[in-house]
Amino acid sequence: MIHPVTATEPMRTPALQADGICKAFVSGHQRTQVLDGLTLNIDAGELTLISGPSGCGKSTLLAVLSGLQKVDSGRVQALGSELGQLDLRALERFRLQHTGFVFQGFNLFPALSAFEQVELPLNHMGLSRDEARRRARSSLEEVGLAHRMRLRPSELSGGEKQRVAIARALAKEPELLFADEPTSALDAANGQMIIDILHRIARTHGTTVLCVSHDPRLVVHADRVLAMEDGRILSDQRPHASLIDNKEIPS
Amino acid sequence: MVALARKTLIYEWRRFLPAMLAVGFAGLLQLLQIALVLGIFGSTSLYITGSSADVWIGYPGTQSVGSGRTIDADVESHVLMDPAVQRVEPYIWIDGDWRGPTETGGVSVFVSGIDPRPDGLMFSKALAPDLRTRLAEPGAVVVDRSVLDQLGVDIGHTATINGHQVRVVGISSGLRALGGVNVLCSLDTARQLNDDPTDSGPTYLVAKLRDPTQADAVAARLRGDTAFGPYTTWSASDFASISVRYWLFDTGAGAGVLFLAGIVFLVGAVITSQTLIAAVNGSVREYATLNALGVGVGALRKVVLEQAFWVGALGLLGASALGILLMMLARSQDVPVVLNLPAALACIILVMGLAAVSGLAAMRALRRADPATLLR
């Protein structure tokens, strides 16, 4: 395979591997099959976008691949670890060391300044105080909030809050960054800024960014776009790659 | 380390205020209750704690100071023979019926006949020396300031006890009794007031030792000799606690105190835990996000417990400040309130226990902080 950005992508081993995963939810007598024998590899250092109509299972796929939920059957490997075999504690430890999350809601503590929001999870990673503060400062600078880091969420705009949430995830220097509808609560300009930041994170940090969104603006920035419907992958595209790289998966 | 618990508590103080108030009022209620009970029931041992005797000698099986029976007067010389004993003096307790000059009806009084010499042991800490010497006059009595209305007298007035005339020569303070009124007079006056001819000896003998720290040993040594009829001995502190315990437990007051303490604890814990649970619920998405980022549930629980701790500590602080003010007010109004270290510690333990139980209950609300619920 020839990629236009080969020089900045040193490795091609999958960061995430899903093998025949199934997941169903039961409410009352109703059983809903959300993921149905899905097999998928997510490559390291790429921004991968999962899109699809609501209820197609894309958020569940994100939850399963990030170790927030267990699968009913099938296997999930993240960075070589078999997530299904980790207990609750080990999963927490795995997430602490390797993953960052950005959610649709910003989920910032009202009492803490932007700087403290970012520093807080770092305190639990066993970093020294100075190192935690250095990382918090540099990741807030990276999302363009150097001048706003002493402000509380109530003093920040929606776009700024989401950038704080991204900085909080980024400061952990994770190999995997999961984002769930990160732009849906934002206006066009702020949404664009978030997209640019996510894209840059994948490029400059070599972070594997897996983003779930139905925001069409994200498509042009993604290295790879997976379209989902009814718990299956409908299509798997690389918008920037030459046409021969695009392949359609028959549903 | 970012002090999430404390910063949230300060920033969202309105949210935590009900919990702090609940804890504070629970503490205050408990504090005042204990102080009142100690004050009121402490007055049942006033005869002992207000005197400077080290050893008390009285009828065997006596359950409180007010329920003594006479002992043989000759026991005095036997007690004096012990080399550790410096002085012995008799103390006469008579239940009397007081008729005042105004229409007060009959008032039940506890007559304490004491040695009126300036260096007398009985009530040496509660009675000013000049008041004491005035008692030497036949028929002279001293009553407490708080009962003047009840007795219908003032200084210089006359009244009768058991039909014998007495004259109020002085007014003391801090001599309130439980279930009656204390009247102090000399030993001679007390003997005149006694209607019962079979009561010849003193109700108690009180002894001062050369070395007060030997009270327990001397009391034990003097016990058990029956040559002078039935009597037994206590160290002053033992007899005081026997007296207080009798009132506290044998009257059911102690059970009332414990019952109320239980209610206070329960109500306080319900309000506090509900407030803390609401606070956790209000931040459940943020907690879930931290958990998604790998911050363990244990660390999140610690945040909730720390909040409970601060709520308890701040509530306690408020209760202490208000409690001290109210105690001072009570003292100025002659309401008997006493607080000692064990009672204060009991209050602190109750309040912090209440906060801890509430914190543990609120920790359960963290179960809802499941990061998977953030994805939809």
Interface residues (C-beta under 8 A of the other chain):
Chain A: S59 T60 L62 A63 S66 L68 Q69 L88 R89 E92 R93 F94 R95 L96 Q97 T99 G100 F101 F103 Q104 G105 N107 L108 F109 P110 A111 L112 E116 E119 L120 P121 N123 H124 M125 R129 R152 R168 A169 K172 D180 V212
Chain B: M1 V2 L4 K7 T8 I10 Y11 E12 S283 R285 E286 A288 T289 L290 N291 A292 L293 G294 V295 G296 V297 A299 P371 A372 L374 L375 R376
